Each structure stands twice: as structure tokens, then as C-alpha cells.
């Protein structure tokens, strides 16, 4: 009889373990499904961020271009590189504009067109 009780008890324990294992398997499936949704949402957000960055970068480039165009047109020519940079600093040009001007070739520029072509090459 004691042996029968042990077998019955063992059978109940095994049944409970199977139930627990089945619950764990279902929980794992739920977690995996949630991870898939989170990964999908993250990919969507990353793609949006990349598009936003492209838009912002394009806007900044356009703003810099307009600022550079305006600056280039009001300079007195001929002008050498350092004079151009000094004038940009005195006029309060943005750091982006002065960064571009620092990249131009070290020489005298005889006209706005010549300087604009050089800026286009380096930026």
C-alpha cells in the first residue's frame, strides 16, 4: 500500500511538473512573440530616426549654402583665404560656414564665382 501511495504521489508530482513545463513553454512563446514585436518597433523607430537625420542634414546643408552664398557675394575681391575666414568671423558667420572656409585652398580668390566653385568642391 505504501508503494502504491508513493506511485500515486509520484504520478501527481510528474503531472504537476508537466503542467509547469507546459506553462513555461507557453510563457517562453509569449516572451519570444513580445521580443519580435519590440524588435519590429525598434526597427521602425531606427528607420524614422535615419530619415529625420537625413532631412535635418539636408536642411542644415541648404541653410549653410544660403549663408555661404550670401557671404561670398558681399566679400571684396581679390581676397586670400585668411582674409575670407577673418571676415566670416567678424561678420558672425556660423561655425559650419567657417569650417567650410577653412577647407578651401590657400590662395587669392579673384571673384565670388571662383570662391563659390572652390566651396562647392570642398563641401
C-alpha positions in Angstrom: 0.0 0.0 0.0 2.8 2.3 0.8 4.3 1.6 -2.6 1.0 2.4 -4.2 0.8 5.7 -2.4 4.3 6.6 -3.4 3.5 5.8 -7.0 0.3 7.9 -6.8 2.3 10.7 -5.2 5.0 10.4 -7.9 2.4 10.4 -10.6 0.9 13.6 -9.2 4.3 15.2 -8.9 5.1 14.2 -12.5 1.7 15.6 -13.7 2.4 18.9 -11.8 5.8 19.1 -13.4 4.4 18.5 -16.8 1.9 21.3 -16.2 4.7 23.6 -15.0 6.8 22.7 -18.0 3.9 23.4 -20.4 3.2 26.8 -18.7 6.9 27.6 -19.0 6.9 26.7 -22.7 3.8 28.9 -23.3 5.4 31.8 -21.3 8.6 31.4 -23.4 6.5 31.6 -26.6 4.8 34.8 -25.3 8.2 36.3 -24.5 9.5 35.4 -27.9 6.5 37.0 -29.6 6.9 40.1 -27.5 10.6 40.3 -28.4 9.6 40.1 -32.1 7.2 43.0 -31.7 9.7 45.1 -29.8 12.4 44.4 -32.4 9.9 45.4 -35.2 9.0 48.6 -33.3 12.7 49.4 -32.8 13.5 48.9 -36.4 10.6 51.2 -37.4 11.9 53.9 -34.9 15.5 53.5 -36.2 14.3 53.9 -39.8 12.4 57.0 -38.8 15.4 58.4 -37.0 17.6 57.8 -40.0 15.1 59.6 -42.3 14.8 62.5 -39.8 18.6 62.8 -39.7 18.7 62.9 -43.5 16.1 65.6 -43.6 17.8 67.7 -40.9 21.2 67.2 -42.5 19.8 68.3 -45.8 18.2 71.4 -44.2 21.4 72.3 -42.5 23.3 71.9 -45.7 20.8 74.1 -47.5 21.0 76.8 -44.7 24.8 76.7 -44.8 24.6 77.0 -48.6 22.4 80.1 -48.4 24.6 81.6 -45.8 27.7 80.9 -47.7 26.2 82.3 -51.0 25.3 85.5 -49.2 28.7 85.8 -47.5 30.6 85.1 -50.8 28.6 87.8 -52.7 29.4 90.5 -50.2 33.2 90.0 -49.9 35.6 92.4 -51.5 37.8 90.7 -54.1 40.6 89.7 -54.6 40.8 88.1 -51.2 43.1 85.4 -49.8 41.9 82.5 -47.7 42.8 84.0 -44.3 41.1 87.3 -45.1 38.0 85.4 -46.1 38.0 83.5 -42.8 38.7 86.6 -40.7 35.8 88.4 -42.4 33.5 85.5 -41.8 34.4 85.5 -38.1 33.9 89.3 -37.9 30.5 89.0 -39.6 29.4 86.4 -37.1 29.1 83.6 -39.6 28.1 80.2 -38.2 30.8 77.6 -37.2 29.6 75.5 -40.1 30.4 78.2 -42.6 33.8 79.0 -41.1 34.6 75.2 -41.1 33.9 75.1 -44.8 36.0 78.2 -45.4 38.9 76.6 -43.5 38.9 73.8 -46.1 39.3 75.9 -49.2 42.7 76.1 -50.9 45.3 78.6 -49.6 45.3 81.2 -52.4 43.9 84.5 -53.6 40.3 84.4 -54.9 39.6 86.9 -57.6 35.8 86.7 -57.7 32.7 85.4 -55.9 32.3 82.8 -58.7 35.8 81.4 -58.1 35.3 81.2 -54.4 31.9 79.6 -54.8 33.4 76.9 -57.1 36.1 76.2 -54.5 33.5 75.9 -51.7 31.4 73.5 -53.8 34.5 71.3 -54.3 35.3 71.1 -50.6 31.9 70.9 -49.1 
